[in-house]
Amino acid sequence: MSSTRSLAEALANCQRDVALQMVRDQLAAGIPAPVIVAECNRGMTLLGDRFAQGECFLPELMFGGMIMKEILAELGPHLSQQQLGPPVGKAVIGTVQHDVHDIGKDIVVMMLRGVGFEVVDLGVDVPPEKFVEAVRQHQPHVVGMSILLTTCFPSVSKTVEALRAAGLRDQVKIMLGGAAASELLKQNTGCDFYGKTAVDGMKYACQLVGATA
């Protein structure tokens, strides 16, 4: 295993045991938990950069998200929401109606949570009205729709139209991703952004709220 100089690097390189031990060592040394979380957020951003540069692949992104989840569980007793402060942004994400694929969606959710977003995960096969209800209730900065099946193109259009009919379309940005997504589908359905990868989606969401990615 290569030498790791920081917790962020350990997380970015998916070195689970090293990262968890560093968290425990830092807690023992009296480093405040919010400072450790900030370092881990930086590690998730570095992991996204590695993916964008072709240095790692989807399994590493998923594993990195799982490590981050373990770290937050470890830090839980040392943290309060007041200490963490408000999330950097809020997102609502789901796989569109009639599509039950969740791997890509789950990676985006983990990446966004890893950099400090509050994410409302609606799951799969999400009807337009459920997206509308979630946007109305949670008032997110961005809505993410995942689509893996070309037969579900109408679900994207119907969701955008439902948000428009509810008077919510101008209040939120809509990003689109998944194997069946494309720049053309984005344009034809009136979405704001198409991301080829989970990292693209994370970076777009961060740009919307002025967060580092």
ABEGO torsion letter per residue (X at the ends): XBBBABAAAAAAAGBAAAAAAAAAAAAAAGBBAAAAAAAAAAAAAAAAAAAAAGABBAAAAAAAAAAAAAAAAAAAAABBAAAAEBBABBBBBBBBBGBABAAAAAAAAAAAAAAGBBBBBAEBGBBAAAAAAAAAAAGBABBBBBBABAAAAAAAAAAAAAAAAAGAAAABBBBBBEAABBAAAAAAAGBABBBABAAAAAAAAAAAAGBBX
